[in-house]
Amino acid sequence: MLNASSSISTRETRSYQSLLVVCALSFSLWTCIALFHVLAVFLDAEASTLTQSKASILMQYLLIFSPLSLGNCLLALAMWLKPDQMMKPRYMFLSALLIVVLGLPLLTANKVMITLLFADQPLSLFLSELKKSSAFILWIDLFLILFSYFLQAGFAAWQRTVARELELISTQNESMELRLQLLQGQLKPHFLFNALNSISALVRGADRKLAGTALNQLNALLRYVLDSSKHEWLSVADELQFVRDYLNMQLLRFGDRMQIVWHVEDRDWQAVPCPPLLLQPSVENAIHHGVETHHEQCRIEIELSMVDGKTLFRIRNAVFAPAKSGSGHGLGIASTRERLQILYRGQASLVTTQTESEFVAEISIPQCRQFDQASLTPHSV
């Protein structure tokens, strides 16, 4: 609740700031237009014919264009207060009509009055000067009013589109983050269930000493699993060590019937980033389907290398006709694929291939993330 309230407060602050920015831009725009008019006056008139100072002429044009600047700010306020309503075609037409009906007389009257004041002429001449306003000047004023309106409406529509896109991206990111946390959370009980299943097999086999050793190893493995949830990224070296310790625990159960062959490229894997608990589910899948479901000897090959800037983790296990049901839940492979899709947006992959005698799972992840090695605490399990 606190995070939600803070997020709403931040959005309201940013929205209020955007309103102030729009008003400041509007004032700056009409100030620039006034400056261009002043420059045109200076270029058209000779110095001897100018009866006003430059500062006075500038102030005169600033006051002449002030209704347009004020109108922009009021329109920005209306669109800020009720953006969905104001951006509907019907309300846009009505607001434009209202601005023309009220704005055109106001702009023309304001121009006449400011001209009289700066010319030191009596205001009693206001009506007669107002009647002298030519049709061309009225068309210019109408163009300026409509230009002011559509400029503000277009900017408001663009702001609204950008805000919706940012909100959609934020919602998608939050949804992806929650989904990622759910997937990672599913792996923990899944890992614990399979590890306890291995230990229970040792207990049923009356090998209490090996079961005690396995429990001690499980304690260290669980400590890593719990600690990994505090980090978004770990190193490949950490994950590889976790896989080694997990396999050592499984060797207590299967003994010589399970043979592990390592092919690890010689490089500094501690400096290579990796999502936590990424490699172990594929190893668990190889044990479950390659060793646990039959009584034959099984060779599991694990390869780790860097190919074309991508970390490549490949695991192979022999395939036999199962002596017992071993369908499993399929959670590890499916969850890993979905995690890779969320984290790398299609740039990483988990590819599985199966023949009559072999099953291969290959994880490929790009090294496109900044990785601060000093910020991580190496895990020891």
C-alpha angles and dihedrals in degrees: 000000000000092000091049092050091048091050092050091048091051092050092049091050092050090047091051090048090051089055091054090048091052092050091048091050091049092052090047092050096053091042088057091048089051090051090053090053091050090050090050090052091052092048095047099044130060119239091246093056095054110101095178132064120250091248090052092051091049092050090048093056093043089057091045092056095039094096090058092049091047090048091053091052093048091048090048089051092050092049090046093052096044109014098159093050097042093050094057112109093239094053092043090055093047094046091048090049091048092050091050094047094048100026101051096057091040093051093046093045092047091051093051093047095047090048092052093047095050091044090053091237123144119265088231086083091061098101095044092049090046091056090052091063106122125228089243091058090048091051089050090050090048090051091050092050094049091043089052092049098047091043090056094041092049092049091048091050091050091049090049092051092048092047091051092048091050091047091049091049091047091050092048091048091049090048091048091048092051090047091049091051089049092051092048090046091053091056093060099062089036090055092044092050093053093043092051089046089058092049092047088055089056091049092050088051089060090239095133095164093057089044090055091050090048091051090054090050090047089054090057092045092051090050088057092046092052093044093048090062088069092062132065091200134024131176127271087239091060092049092046092052090049090053091049092052091046091052091048088057091049091049088063088063102038101029117181091353088079117058119190120201118189127204105178120166114234107248141110099282090171087074095052117090123230135170112252119265093010101128103036098071091060090049090048090050091052091052094045096050100027103042113009099058098058143023100241125112110265130200117208118192121198121193127187122181145139114248123178092340093310129111108237120199114181128178125186128191133176119253121223135173101270117247089204138017110289107160093132124188099282088222098128098057095040094047092048092052092050093046091052091050092052096043099042102023097228097323093102129055146190111207122185126192129181133193130176091275108024143043120202128191117188124188118194121185128175122231095232098128128094107242123198103199093185091058093061127081110221112240121229118194 
